Amino acid sequence: MCGDSVDLLDAHYQVELDRERAPAEGEKLTRERRLLAFCDESCADAWLDETTTVADEVADANH
């Protein structure tokens, strides 16, 4: 979020995303998991706030 690089050997914040996904034809994978690293709590909070806002806007547009 802030543009700083994250050294995973130093203290950092991590967000784990885990969701079901529709597999493409011939694929067996039905889950998607991503790990995101942030340099500090404020960057993680900013990302979560931005992601929540975008998700809310998409949900509102679909209703």
Biopython code that builds the backbone (N, CA, C, O; Angstrom):
import numpy as np
from Bio.PDB.StructureBuilder import StructureBuilder

atoms = [
    (1, "MET", "N", (0.824, -1.201, 0.000)),
    (1, "MET", "CA", (0.000, 0.000, 0.000)),
    (1, "MET", "C", (0.862, 1.256, 0.000)),
    (1, "MET", "O", (0.566, 2.215, -0.713)),
    (2, "CYS", "N", (1.923, 1.253, 0.794)),
    (2, "CYS", "CA", (2.747, 2.464, 0.925)),
    (2, "CYS", "C", (3.906, 2.486, -0.063)),
    (2, "CYS", "O", (4.558, 3.517, -0.231)),
    (3, "GLY", "N", (4.166, 1.367, -0.713)),
    (3, "GLY", "CA", (5.250, 1.308, -1.676)),
    (3, "GLY", "C", (6.557, 0.776, -1.115)),
    (3, "GLY", "O", (7.487, 0.508, -1.876)),
    (4, "ASP", "N", (6.649, 0.616, 0.200)),
    (4, "ASP", "CA", (7.853, 0.046, 0.806)),
    (4, "ASP", "C", (7.915, -1.449, 0.521)),
    (4, "ASP", "O", (6.886, -2.117, 0.421)),
    (5, "SER", "N", (9.134, -1.964, 0.392)),
    (5, "SER", "CA", (9.273, -3.414, 0.245)),
    (5, "SER", "C", (9.151, -4.065, 1.617)),
    (5, "SER", "O", (9.389, -3.425, 2.641)),
    (6, "VAL", "N", (8.785, -5.320, 1.630)),
    (6, "VAL", "CA", (8.582, -6.039, 2.882)),
    (6, "VAL", "C", (9.625, -7.139, 2.986)),
    (6, "VAL", "O", (9.684, -8.028, 2.135)),
    (7, "ASP", "N", (10.441, -7.082, 4.018)),
    (7, "ASP", "CA", (11.406, -8.137, 4.298)),
    (7, "ASP", "C", (10.709, -9.142, 5.199)),
    (7, "ASP", "O", (10.410, -8.845, 6.355)),
    (8, "LEU", "N", (10.450, -10.332, 4.669)),
    (8, "LEU", "CA", (9.690, -11.324, 5.417)),
    (8, "LEU", "C", (10.455, -11.871, 6.623)),
    (8, "LEU", "O", (9.870, -12.555, 7.463)),
    (9, "LEU", "N", (11.750, -11.581, 6.717)),
    (9, "LEU", "CA", (12.525, -11.978, 7.894)),
    (9, "LEU", "C", (12.335, -11.001, 9.045)),
    (9, "LEU", "O", (12.623, -11.333, 10.194)),
    (10, "ASP", "N", (11.850, -9.791, 8.743)),
    (10, "ASP", "CA", (11.552, -8.789, 9.763)),
    (10, "ASP", "C", (10.068, -8.861, 10.136)),
    (10, "ASP", "O", (9.282, -9.554, 9.491)),
    (11, "ALA", "N", (9.715, -8.141, 11.172)),
    (11, "ALA", "CA", (8.305, -8.083, 11.578)),
    (11, "ALA", "C", (7.466, -7.506, 10.435)),
    (11, "ALA", "O", (7.844, -6.517, 9.806)),
    (12, "HIS", "N", (6.326, -8.141, 10.184)),
    (12, "HIS", "CA", (5.411, -7.662, 9.146)),
    (12, "HIS", "C", (4.010, -8.187, 9.452)),
    (12, "HIS", "O", (3.822, -9.024, 10.335)),
    (13, "TYR", "N", (3.048, -7.686, 8.715)),
    (13, "TYR", "CA", (1.661, -8.125, 8.858)),
    (13, "TYR", "C", (1.302, -8.939, 7.631)),
    (13, "TYR", "O", (1.735, -8.637, 6.519)),
    (14, "GLN", "N", (0.507, -9.973, 7.848)),
    (14, "GLN", "CA", (0.126, -10.856, 6.758)),
    (14, "GLN", "C", (-1.387, -11.021, 6.732)),
    (14, "GLN", "O", (-2.030, -11.157, 7.774)),
    (15, "VAL", "N", (-1.942, -11.006, 5.531)),
    (15, "VAL", "CA", (-3.363, -11.256, 5.331)),
    (15, "VAL", "C", (-3.475, -12.498, 4.461)),
    (15, "VAL", "O", (-2.812, -12.605, 3.429)),
    (16, "GLU", "N", (-4.306, -13.425, 4.878)),
    (16, "GLU", "CA", (-4.529, -14.648, 4.103)),
    (16, "GLU", "C", (-5.912, -14.587, 3.473)),
    (16, "GLU", "O", (-6.916, -14.415, 4.165)),
    (17, "LEU", "N", (-5.955, -14.728, 2.162)),
    (17, "LEU", "CA", (-7.214, -14.781, 1.435)),
    (17, "LEU", "C", (-7.471, -16.228, 1.058)),
    (17, "LEU", "O", (-6.588, -16.903, 0.530)),
    (18, "ASP", "N", (-8.652, -16.697, 1.322)),
    (18, "ASP", "CA", (-9.018, -18.077, 1.008)),
    (18, "ASP", "C", (-10.456, -18.052, 0.519)),
    (18, "ASP", "O", (-11.353, -17.606, 1.234)),
    (19, "ARG", "N", (-10.674, -18.530, -0.696)),
    (19, "ARG", "CA", (-12.027, -18.519, -1.241)),
    (19, "ARG", "C", (-12.236, -19.704, -2.167)),
    (19, "ARG", "O", (-11.290, -20.273, -2.711)),
    (20, "GLU", "N", (-13.483, -20.052, -2.327)),
    (20, "GLU", "CA", (-13.826, -21.087, -3.294)),
    (20, "GLU", "C", (-13.762, -20.474, -4.676)),
    (20, "GLU", "O", (-14.020, -19.284, -4.855)),
    (21, "ARG", "N", (-13.417, -21.294, -5.649)),
    (21, "ARG", "CA", (-13.387, -20.818, -7.026)),
    (21, "ARG", "C", (-13.955, -21.900, -7.924)),
    (21, "ARG", "O", (-13.876, -23.091, -7.625)),
    (22, "ALA", "N", (-14.521, -21.461, -9.013)),
    (22, "ALA", "CA", (-15.045, -22.404, -9.996)),
    (22, "ALA", "C", (-13.883, -22.886, -10.855)),
    (22, "ALA", "O", (-13.237, -22.075, -11.517)),
    (23, "PRO", "N", (-13.604, -24.179, -10.858)),
    (23, "PRO", "CA", (-12.474, -24.671, -11.646)),
    (23, "PRO", "C", (-12.766, -24.606, -13.147)),
    (23, "PRO", "O", (-13.904, -24.776, -13.582)),
    (24, "ALA", "N", (-11.723, -24.357, -13.915)),
    (24, "ALA", "CA", (-11.844, -24.415, -15.371)),
    (24, "ALA", "C", (-12.010, -25.876, -15.772)),
    (24, "ALA", "O", (-11.718, -26.780, -14.989)),
    (25, "GLU", "N", (-12.467, -26.093, -16.960)),
    (25, "GLU", "CA", (-12.693, -27.462, -17.421)),
    (25, "GLU", "C", (-11.403, -28.282, -17.312)),
    (25, "GLU", "O", (-10.347, -27.865, -17.788)),
    (26, "GLY", "N", (-11.506, -29.436, -16.688)),
    (26, "GLY", "CA", (-10.360, -30.309, -16.529)),
    (26, "GLY", "C", (-9.529, -30.036, -15.278)),
    (26, "GLY", "O", (-8.619, -30.805, -14.967)),
    (27, "GLU", "N", (-9.822, -28.969, -14.563)),
    (27, "GLU", "CA", (-9.099, -28.648, -13.332)),
    (27, "GLU", "C", (-9.811, -29.245, -12.132)),
    (27, "GLU", "O", (-11.030, -29.414, -12.145)),
    (28, "LYS", "N", (-9.046, -29.566, -11.090)),
    (28, "LYS", "CA", (-9.622, -30.082, -9.859)),
    (28, "LYS", "C", (-9.610, -29.041, -8.743)),
    (28, "LYS", "O", (-10.337, -29.170, -7.758)),
    (29, "LEU", "N", (-8.786, -28.014, -8.901)),
    (29, "LEU", "CA", (-8.631, -27.010, -7.854)),
    (29, "LEU", "C", (-9.920, -26.216, -7.664)),
    (29, "LEU", "O", (-10.411, -25.584, -8.599)),
    (30, "THR", "N", (-10.467, -26.253, -6.444)),
    (30, "THR", "CA", (-11.702, -25.527, -6.169)),
    (30, "THR", "C", (-11.517, -24.458, -5.094)),
    (30, "THR", "O", (-12.485, -23.805, -4.704)),
    (31, "ARG", "N", (-10.286, -24.272, -4.609)),
    (31, "ARG", "CA", (-9.991, -23.247, -3.614)),
    (31, "ARG", "C", (-8.836, -22.408, -4.126)),
    (31, "ARG", "O", (-7.949, -22.901, -4.822)),
    (32, "GLU", "N", (-8.861, -21.146, -3.773)),
    (32, "GLU", "CA", (-7.771, -20.235, -4.103)),
    (32, "GLU", "C", (-7.267, -19.637, -2.795)),
    (32, "GLU", "O", (-8.056, -19.152, -1.985)),
    (33, "ARG", "N", (-5.971, -19.669, -2.594)),
    (33, "ARG", "CA", (-5.371, -19.134, -1.370)),
    (33, "ARG", "C", (-4.227, -18.213, -1.746)),
    (33, "ARG", "O", (-3.362, -18.571, -2.546)),
    (34, "ARG", "N", (-4.231, -17.019, -1.159)),
    (34, "ARG", "CA", (-3.151, -16.054, -1.388)),
    (34, "ARG", "C", (-2.717, -15.482, -0.054)),
    (34, "ARG", "O", (-3.535, -15.242, 0.834)),
    (35, "LEU", "N", (-1.430, -15.268, 0.071)),
    (35, "LEU", "CA", (-0.874, -14.625, 1.256)),
    (35, "LEU", "C", (-0.320, -13.273, 0.833)),
    (35, "LEU", "O", (0.479, -13.182, -0.098)),
    (36, "LEU", "N", (-0.747, -12.236, 1.519)),
    (36, "LEU", "CA", (-0.278, -10.881, 1.243)),
    (36, "LEU", "C", (0.494, -10.369, 2.449)),
    (36, "LEU", "O", (0.072, -10.571, 3.587)),
    (37, "ALA", "N", (1.615, -9.713, 2.211)),
    (37, "ALA", "CA", (2.435, -9.187, 3.295)),
    (37, "ALA", "C", (2.451, -7.666, 3.244)),
    (37, "ALA", "O", (2.537, -7.069, 2.171)),
    (38, "PHE", "N", (2.367, -7.052, 4.412)),
    (38, "PHE", "CA", (2.390, -5.597, 4.552)),
    (38, "PHE", "C", (3.452, -5.218, 5.564)),
    (38, "PHE", "O", (3.747, -5.982, 6.483)),
    (39, "CYS", "N", (4.031, -4.026, 5.391)),
    (39, "CYS", "CA", (5.134, -3.616, 6.261)),
    (39, "CYS", "C", (4.682, -3.310, 7.685)),
    (39, "CYS", "O", (5.444, -3.503, 8.632)),
    (40, "ASP", "N", (3.453, -2.838, 7.842)),
    (40, "ASP", "CA", (2.961, -2.538, 9.186)),
    (40, "ASP", "C", (1.437, -2.599, 9.227)),
    (40, "ASP", "O", (0.775, -2.806, 8.210)),
    (41, "GLU", "N", (0.914, -2.417, 10.403)),
    (41, "GLU", "CA", (-0.531, -2.544, 10.603)),
    (41, "GLU", "C", (-1.321, -1.511, 9.802)),
    (41, "GLU", "O", (-2.396, -1.822, 9.287)),
    (42, "SER", "N", (-0.806, -0.291, 9.690)),
    (42, "SER", "CA", (-1.553, 0.755, 8.979)),
    (42, "SER", "C", (-1.689, 0.425, 7.493)),
    (42, "SER", "O", (-2.726, 0.708, 6.894)),
    (43, "CYS", "N", (-0.659, -0.167, 6.894)),
    (43, "CYS", "CA", (-0.754, -0.578, 5.489)),
    (43, "CYS", "C", (-1.767, -1.704, 5.315)),
    (43, "CYS", "O", (-2.549, -1.696, 4.364)),
    (44, "ALA", "N", (-1.756, -2.670, 6.228)),
    (44, "ALA", "CA", (-2.724, -3.764, 6.162)),
    (44, "ALA", "C", (-4.141, -3.222, 6.323)),
    (44, "ALA", "O", (-5.043, -3.620, 5.585)),
    (45, "ASP", "N", (-4.347, -2.318, 7.283)),
    (45, "ASP", "CA", (-5.669, -1.721, 7.493)),
    (45, "ASP", "C", (-6.120, -0.932, 6.270)),
    (45, "ASP", "O", (-7.289, -1.005, 5.889)),
    (46, "ALA", "N", (-5.215, -0.180, 5.649)),
    (46, "ALA", "CA", (-5.563, 0.608, 4.463)),
    (46, "ALA", "C", (-6.001, -0.304, 3.322)),
    (46, "ALA", "O", (-6.967, -0.007, 2.619)),
    (47, "TRP", "N", (-5.285, -1.416, 3.139)),
    (47, "TRP", "CA", (-5.645, -2.366, 2.091)),
    (47, "TRP", "C", (-7.011, -2.978, 2.370)),
    (47, "TRP", "O", (-7.846, -3.076, 1.470)),
    (48, "LEU", "N", (-7.242, -3.391, 3.616)),
    (48, "LEU", "CA", (-8.533, -3.987, 3.976)),
    (48, "LEU", "C", (-9.665, -2.990, 3.780)),
    (48, "LEU", "O", (-10.725, -3.349, 3.265)),
    (49, "ASP", "N", (-9.452, -1.738, 4.185)),
    (49, "ASP", "CA", (-10.482, -0.709, 4.009)),
    (49, "ASP", "C", (-10.789, -0.489, 2.531)),
    (49, "ASP", "O", (-11.954, -0.386, 2.147)),
    (50, "GLU", "N", (-9.747, -0.418, 1.701)),
    (50, "GLU", "CA", (-9.931, -0.197, 0.265)),
    (50, "GLU", "C", (-10.648, -1.388, -0.367)),
    (50, "GLU", "O", (-11.549, -1.208, -1.186)),
    (51, "THR", "N", (-10.257, -2.585, 0.006)),
    (51, "THR", "CA", (-10.867, -3.793, -0.542)),
    (51, "THR", "C", (-12.333, -3.893, -0.148)),
    (51, "THR", "O", (-13.175, -4.265, -0.966)),
    (52, "THR", "N", (-12.639, -3.565, 1.096)),
    (52, "THR", "CA", (-14.025, -3.606, 1.568)),
    (52, "THR", "C", (-14.873, -2.578, 0.836)),
    (52, "THR", "O", (-16.012, -2.867, 0.469)),
    (53, "THR", "N", (-14.337, -1.382, 0.618)),
    (53, "THR", "CA", (-15.067, -0.333, -0.088)),
    (53, "THR", "C", (-15.394, -0.765, -1.513)),
    (53, "THR", "O", (-16.523, -0.590, -1.972)),
    (54, "VAL", "N", (-14.418, -1.324, -2.209)),
    (54, "VAL", "CA", (-14.640, -1.781, -3.594)),
    (54, "VAL", "C", (-15.668, -2.899, -3.625)),
    (54, "VAL", "O", (-16.546, -2.910, -4.488)),
    (55, "ALA", "N", (-15.569, -3.844, -2.691)),
    (55, "ALA", "CA", (-16.542, -4.954, -2.646)),
    (55, "ALA", "C", (-17.943, -4.431, -2.382)),
    (55, "ALA", "O", (-18.904, -4.907, -2.985)),
    (56, "ASP", "N", (-18.072, -3.458, -1.488)),
    (56, "ASP", "CA", (-19.381, -2.869, -1.207)),
    (56, "ASP", "C", (-19.944, -2.167, -2.444)),
    (56, "ASP", "O", (-21.138, -2.275, -2.721)),
    (57, "GLU", "N", (-19.098, -1.448, -3.191)),
    (57, "GLU", "CA", (-19.546, -0.754, -4.393)),
    (57, "GLU", "C", (-20.015, -1.746, -5.457)),
    (57, "GLU", "O", (-21.014, -1.503, -6.134)),
    (58, "VAL", "N", (-19.305, -2.856, -5.605)),
    (58, "VAL", "CA", (-19.706, -3.876, -6.574)),
    (58, "VAL", "C", (-21.035, -4.495, -6.159)),
    (58, "VAL", "O", (-21.915, -4.695, -6.996)),
    (59, "ALA", "N", (-21.184, -4.799, -4.873)),
    (59, "ALA", "CA", (-22.439, -5.389, -4.382)),
    (59, "ALA", "C", (-23.604, -4.431, -4.600)),
    (59, "ALA", "O", (-24.687, -4.858, -5.002)),
    (60, "ASP", "N", (-23.395, -3.135, -4.339)),
    (60, "ASP", "CA", (-24.457, -2.151, -4.552)),
    (60, "ASP", "C", (-24.829, -2.050, -6.027)),
    (60, "ASP", "O", (-26.006, -1.906, -6.357)),
    (61, "ALA", "N", (-23.854, -2.122, -6.906)),
    (61, "ALA", "CA", (-24.111, -2.014, -8.345)),
    (61, "ALA", "C", (-24.880, -3.224, -8.871)),
    (61, "ALA", "O", (-25.605, -3.124, -9.861)),
    (62, "ASN", "N", (-24.720, -4.358, -8.208)),
    (62, "ASN", "CA", (-25.406, -5.582, -8.649)),
    (62, "ASN", "C", (-26.836, -5.678, -8.126)),
    (62, "ASN", "O", (-27.564, -6.592, -8.512)),
    (63, "HIS", "N", (-27.251, -4.769, -7.268)),
    (63, "HIS", "CA", (-28.624, -4.823, -6.729)),
    (63, "HIS", "C", (-29.512, -3.874, -7.434)),
    (63, "HIS", "O", (-30.697, -3.784, -7.115)),
]
sb = StructureBuilder()
sb.init_structure("model")
sb.init_model(0)
sb.init_chain("A")
sb.init_seg("    ")
for serial, (resi, resn, name, xyz) in enumerate(atoms, 1):
    if name == "N":
        sb.init_residue(resn, " ", resi, " ")
    sb.init_atom(name, np.array(xyz, "f"), 0.0, 1.0, " ", f" {name:<3s}", serial, name[0])
structure = sb.get_structure()
